[in-house]
Amino acid sequence: MDVINYPLILLAAFAAVASPGPATLAIASASMSHGRSHGLSLASGILTGSIIWSFSAAFGLAALLSANTWVFEIMRYIGAAYLIYLSLKSLRSAFRKPVLSLPQSHSVTLSSAYFKGLFIHLSNPKAILFFTSLYSVGVPANVNTSELISVVFLVGLLSSVVFLSYAVLFSNAVARHIYLKSKVVLECTFAAFFGAASIAIFTRASSSEN
């Protein structure tokens, strides 16, 4: 391979970014429960984390982290523990008394939503592995710096469209109505998903040590 395979990179990136996962479910939860601004803030944090890992993979840092097993394992356990926290938080929210409009909680600020999204993506070991494999498959070894930056830009642009669209989609009136009517079911679903994801990470970590 002598040239960057942009179609392959963008197709793989879209499949990974748009598929259901901790990031997309967190955006949906924040948008439906706290409104569009919180959903967009959380999505912006996730996008920032995505760009950081993309840039790191492009210039070899993600591969270096993957090669240093102890650093990678620490990040894996931190990510799994945070998913457990999100699961418990969703369970607690599920059994609060539903309200007829979006809650105006002063404890959930836009900045806290942003950093929540950033932490979700920076502590996700799958993001490191994805971006490392993405650049190793779709980018030739003789690529120059400007070409690498073009890949980072395009993947970042694609990610921004997907993540921000999720925030807008799940914050509309229909989604909010569904959330308010099905709050217990939806929050329990979020809790189950976050819990299952954390168990999967812990399981992979245990199997890799044996």
LINJOHU-V862993 format. One record per pair of residues at least 24 apart in sequence whose ideal C-beta (glycine too) atoms are under 10 Angstrom apart, sorted by sequence separation. I is the first residue (numbers start at 1). J is the second residue. D is the distance in Angstrom with one decimal. If there is no record, write none. Layout:
i->(I	I)
j->(J	J)
d->(D	D)
This chain:
i->(22	23	131	23	23	17	17	86	17	16	82	86	13	82	83	82	121	79	83	13	78	79	82	83	79	81	82	121	79	80	78	79	80	78	79	80	77	78	79	117	75	76	78	79	75	76	77	79	74	75	76	79	75	76	117	74	73	75	76	72	75	72	22	26	29	33	71	72	66	22	26	29	33	65	22	25	29	66	65	66	22	26	29	38	25	62	63	67	35	36	42	44	45	48	52	62	66	35	38	41	45	47	48	50	61	62	65	66	34	35	41	42	45	46	49	50	53	62	63	64	33	34	35	41	44	45	48	49	52	53	62	63	102	32	33	34	38	40	41	42	43	44	45	46	47	48	49	51	52	57	61	62	63	31	34	38	41	42	43	45	46	47	49	50	53	56	57	61	62	126	33	38	41	42	45	46	49	50	56	57	60	62	63	35	37	40	41	42	44	45	46	48	49	54	57	58	62	63	124	34	38	39	40	41	42	43	44	45	46	47	48	49	50	53	57	58	62	102	120	126	33	38	41	42	45	46	49	52	53	56	57	60	101	126	34	37	38	41	42	45	46	53	54	55	56	57	58	59	125	40	45	50	53	54	57	58	102	124	30	38	39	42	46	49	53	57	102	123	126	34	52	53	56	57	101	125	50	54	100	125	46	50	53	54	58	98	99	57	98	30	98	98	99	58	98	27	30	59	97	98	26	30	58	96	95	96	58	59	94	95	26	27	58	59	93	94	26	57	58	93	94	96	58	94	95	27	55	58	59	91	93	94	95	23	26	54	55	57	58	93	94	25	26	57	92	93	94	55	56	90	91	94	23	54	55	58	90	91	93	94	22	23	54	57	89	90	93	21	22	54	90	91	92	54	55	90	91	22	23	51	54	55	87	89	90	91	22	51	53	54	89	90	21	23	87	88	90	91	22	23	51	86	87	90	91	21	22	50	51	54	86	87	89	90	21	50	87	88	84	86	87	88	48	50	51	86	87	47	50	51	85	86	87	16	49	50	83	84	87	16	48	83	84	86	87	47	50	82	83	86	87	17	46	47	50	83	84	85	16	46	47	83	84	15	16	47	83	84	43	44	46	47	82	83	13	16	43	46	47	80	81	83	84	12	13	16	45	46	79	80	83	84	43	44	79	80	83	43	44	46	80	81	12	13	42	43	46	77	80	81	12	43	79	80	40	43	44	78	80	10	39	40	42	43	77	80	9	12	13	39	42	43	76	77	80	8	9	12	40	41	76	11	39	40	43	9	10	39	40	76	77	8	9	38	39	76	8	9	37	39	4	7	8	36	39	40	5	6	35	36	39	73	76	5	6	36	38	72	4	5	36	37	4	5	27	31	36	73	1	3	4	23	27	30	31	35	36	39	72	73	1	3	27	30	31	32	33	34	1	2	13	17	24	27	28	31	32	33	1	2	3	4	16	23	24	27	28	31	32	69	1	2	3	18	23	26	27	30	31	32	36	69	1	2	10	13	14	17	18	25	27	28	29	30	31	35	1	9	13	17	24	27	28	4	12	13	16	17	18	19	23	27	28	32	33	3	4	6	10	14	17	18	27	31	32	6	9	10	13	14	17	18	25	31	32	4	5	9	13	16	17	24	32	33	4	10	11	14	18	28	32	33	6	10	14	18	31	32	6	9	13	17	4	29	32	33	28	32	33	32	33	32	29	33	28	29	32	29	29	28	29	25	26	29	25	29	26	22	25	26	25	22	21	22	25	20	22	21	22	22)
j->(46	47	155	49	50	46	47	116	50	50	116	120	50	119	120	120	159	119	123	54	119	120	123	124	121	123	124	163	122	123	122	123	124	123	124	125	123	124	125	163	122	123	125	126	123	124	125	127	123	124	125	128	125	126	167	125	125	127	128	125	128	128	79	83	86	90	128	129	125	82	86	89	93	125	83	86	90	128	128	129	86	90	93	102	90	127	128	132	101	102	108	110	111	114	118	128	132	102	105	108	112	114	115	117	128	129	132	133	102	103	109	110	113	114	117	118	121	130	131	132	102	103	104	110	113	114	117	118	121	122	131	132	171	102	103	104	108	110	111	112	113	114	115	116	117	118	119	121	122	127	131	132	133	102	105	109	112	113	114	116	117	118	120	121	124	127	128	132	133	197	105	110	113	114	117	118	121	122	128	129	132	134	135	108	110	113	114	115	117	118	119	121	122	127	130	131	135	136	197	108	112	113	114	115	116	117	118	119	120	121	122	123	124	127	131	132	136	176	194	200	108	113	116	117	120	121	124	127	128	131	132	135	176	201	110	113	114	117	118	121	122	129	130	131	132	133	134	135	201	117	122	127	130	131	134	135	179	201	108	116	117	120	124	127	131	135	180	201	204	113	131	132	135	136	180	204	130	134	180	205	127	131	134	135	139	179	180	139	180	113	181	182	183	143	183	113	116	145	183	184	113	117	145	183	183	184	147	148	183	184	116	117	148	149	183	184	117	148	149	184	185	187	150	186	187	120	148	151	152	184	186	187	188	117	120	148	149	151	152	187	188	120	121	152	187	188	189	151	152	186	187	190	120	151	152	155	187	188	190	191	120	121	152	155	187	188	191	120	121	153	189	190	191	154	155	190	191	123	124	152	155	156	188	190	191	192	124	153	155	156	191	192	124	126	190	191	193	194	126	127	155	190	191	194	195	126	127	155	156	159	191	192	194	195	127	156	193	194	191	193	194	195	156	158	159	194	195	156	159	160	194	195	196	126	159	160	193	194	197	127	159	194	195	197	198	159	162	194	195	198	199	130	159	160	163	196	197	198	130	160	161	197	198	130	131	162	198	199	159	160	162	163	198	199	130	133	160	163	164	197	198	200	201	130	131	134	163	164	197	198	201	202	162	163	198	199	202	163	164	166	200	201	133	134	163	164	167	198	201	202	134	165	201	202	163	166	167	201	203	134	163	164	166	167	201	204	134	137	138	164	167	168	201	202	205	134	135	138	166	167	202	138	166	167	170	137	138	167	168	204	205	137	138	167	168	205	138	139	167	169	135	138	139	167	170	171	137	138	167	168	171	205	208	138	139	169	171	205	138	139	170	171	139	140	162	166	171	208	137	139	140	159	163	166	167	171	172	175	208	209	138	140	164	167	168	169	170	171	139	140	151	155	162	165	166	169	170	171	140	141	142	143	155	162	163	166	167	170	171	208	141	142	143	158	163	166	167	170	171	172	176	209	142	143	151	154	155	158	159	166	168	169	170	171	172	176	143	151	155	159	166	169	170	147	155	156	159	160	161	162	166	170	171	175	176	147	148	150	154	158	161	162	171	175	176	151	154	155	158	159	162	163	170	176	177	150	151	155	159	162	163	170	178	179	151	157	158	161	165	175	179	180	154	158	162	166	179	180	155	158	162	166	154	179	182	183	179	183	186	186	187	187	186	190	186	187	190	189	190	190	191	189	190	193	190	194	193	190	193	194	194	193	193	194	197	193	197	197	198	201)
d->(9.2	9.3	8.2	8.4	8.2	9.4	9.6	8.6	7.4	9.7	9.2	7.9	9.2	6.5	8.3	7.0	9.8	8.9	8.7	8.6	8.8	8.1	5.6	9.0	9.4	8.6	9.1	9.7	8.6	8.6	9.2	3.7	9.8	4.9	5.3	8.8	9.3	9.8	5.9	8.5	8.1	8.5	9.3	8.6	6.0	9.1	9.3	9.1	9.8	8.3	4.5	9.9	5.7	9.4	9.9	10.0	8.7	9.8	9.4	6.4	7.4	7.1	8.5	9.7	8.5	9.4	10.0	9.0	8.8	8.9	7.0	9.4	7.0	9.4	6.1	8.8	6.9	6.0	6.1	6.8	7.5	9.7	8.5	9.0	9.2	8.7	8.9	9.8	9.6	9.5	10.0	9.3	9.4	7.8	8.5	5.1	5.8	4.8	9.4	9.8	9.6	9.9	9.6	9.7	9.5	8.3	8.6	9.8	6.2	9.0	8.6	9.0	7.0	9.2	7.1	9.7	7.1	9.2	9.4	9.6	7.2	6.8	8.9	4.4	8.6	4.1	7.6	5.0	7.9	7.6	5.5	5.2	9.0	8.6	7.1	8.8	6.4	8.6	7.5	9.2	9.0	5.7	6.0	9.0	7.7	5.3	7.8	9.4	6.7	9.3	10.0	4.6	9.7	9.9	7.1	8.6	8.5	4.4	9.1	6.4	4.0	9.0	7.1	5.7	8.5	9.9	7.7	9.6	9.6	9.3	9.3	6.5	4.0	6.7	2.7	7.1	2.8	9.5	8.0	9.6	9.2	9.7	8.4	9.7	6.2	8.6	4.6	9.2	6.7	3.8	9.5	7.6	4.7	9.1	8.4	8.0	8.1	7.7	9.3	5.6	9.1	7.9	9.3	9.2	5.9	6.4	8.5	7.6	6.1	8.2	8.7	8.6	9.6	4.9	3.6	10.0	10.0	6.6	10.0	9.7	8.7	4.7	8.7	4.0	7.5	4.9	7.8	9.3	6.1	7.3	5.1	8.9	8.5	8.4	9.6	8.3	9.3	7.3	9.0	7.4	9.5	9.8	9.5	9.0	8.8	8.6	9.3	9.2	6.9	9.9	9.2	7.0	8.0	5.4	6.7	5.6	8.9	8.9	8.3	9.5	9.6	8.2	9.4	7.1	4.8	4.8	8.5	9.9	9.7	7.4	9.6	8.7	9.7	8.5	8.1	8.5	9.7	8.1	7.0	8.8	9.6	8.3	9.8	8.3	7.6	9.0	7.4	9.3	5.8	5.9	8.2	9.5	9.2	8.9	4.8	9.8	7.9	8.5	9.4	8.1	9.4	8.1	9.1	8.1	9.2	9.5	9.5	6.9	6.7	6.9	7.2	7.5	4.5	9.6	7.8	4.9	6.7	9.7	7.7	9.4	8.2	8.8	9.9	7.9	8.2	9.5	8.8	6.3	9.0	10.0	9.5	3.5	9.0	7.4	5.7	9.9	8.6	9.5	5.3	4.9	5.1	9.8	9.5	8.8	8.6	9.7	9.1	9.9	9.7	8.8	7.0	8.3	5.9	7.9	5.3	9.0	4.7	6.9	8.4	6.7	5.8	6.1	5.1	9.5	9.1	7.3	8.6	9.6	8.6	9.3	8.4	8.8	8.9	9.7	9.7	4.2	4.4	9.6	7.5	7.0	5.2	8.6	9.9	9.0	3.8	9.1	6.6	9.2	9.9	6.3	8.1	8.6	8.3	10.0	7.7	7.4	8.7	9.5	8.9	8.5	8.2	7.7	4.6	6.5	8.8	7.8	9.8	7.8	4.8	8.0	8.0	7.6	8.6	8.9	9.5	7.0	8.0	8.6	9.9	9.3	3.8	8.5	9.6	9.7	7.4	4.4	4.0	7.3	4.8	8.7	8.4	8.8	8.6	8.5	9.8	8.6	9.0	7.3	8.5	8.7	10.0	4.7	6.7	9.1	6.8	5.6	9.7	9.0	7.3	8.5	9.7	9.3	8.2	5.3	7.7	8.9	9.4	8.9	5.4	9.9	9.9	5.1	4.7	9.9	9.0	9.1	3.7	8.8	9.5	8.5	10.0	5.2	8.1	8.9	8.5	9.9	8.4	5.6	7.5	8.0	7.3	9.3	9.8	8.2	8.9	8.1	9.5	9.9	8.9	4.4	7.2	9.1	9.0	7.8	8.0	8.0	9.6	4.1	7.7	9.4	8.4	9.3	8.4	6.6	8.8	5.3	9.6	9.8	4.0	9.1	5.8	8.8	6.2	5.1	9.0	6.5	8.6	10.0	9.5	10.0	9.5	6.3	9.8	4.4	7.9	9.3	6.1	7.8	9.3	8.7	7.3	9.0	5.8	7.6	7.4	8.8	8.1	7.2	9.7	8.5	8.4	9.5	7.6	4.6	10.0	8.1	8.9	3.5	7.5	7.7	6.7	7.0	4.0	8.5	7.6	5.2	4.8	7.5	9.0	9.0	9.7	8.9	9.8	6.5	6.3	8.0	7.8	7.7	9.8	6.5	5.0	6.3	9.0	4.4	9.8	9.9	8.3	9.5	6.5	7.8	8.8	8.3	5.5	8.6	9.6	7.3	3.6	8.1	8.8	9.5	6.8	9.6	6.3	9.9	5.0	5.9	8.1	9.9	9.6	8.2	8.2	6.6	8.9	7.6	7.8	9.9	9.5	8.7	8.3	5.7	9.5	8.6	8.3	9.6	6.4	7.7	5.1	9.7	4.8	9.7	9.7	6.3	9.9	9.7	7.8	4.6	8.5	3.9	6.9	8.5	8.6	7.4	8.7	9.2	7.3	9.7	5.4	8.4	3.9	9.4	9.5	9.6	9.6	9.6	9.2	8.3	9.5	6.7	9.5	9.5	9.9	8.2	8.2	8.7	8.7	8.0	9.9	6.2	4.9	5.2	5.7	9.2	4.4	5.9	9.4	9.5	9.3	9.6	9.7	9.9	8.8	6.9	9.2	5.4	8.8	8.9	8.7	8.5	6.4	6.0	9.0	5.1	9.5	7.2	6.0	7.6	7.5	7.3	5.5	9.0	4.7	9.3	9.9	8.5	9.6	7.7	9.9	6.8	7.0	9.7	7.1	9.4	7.7	6.5	6.3	9.5	9.8	9.3	9.1	8.1	3.8	9.2	6.9	6.0	7.1	8.5	8.9	8.5	9.9	9.3	9.0	9.5	9.7	8.8	9.8	8.1	9.0	9.0	8.8	7.3	8.0	9.7	7.9	9.5	8.6	7.6	9.8	9.6	5.2	8.0	9.9	8.5	8.3	9.9	5.8	9.4	9.9	9.8	5.7	8.4	7.3	7.7	8.8	6.5	8.9	7.9	5.6	7.6	9.0	9.9)
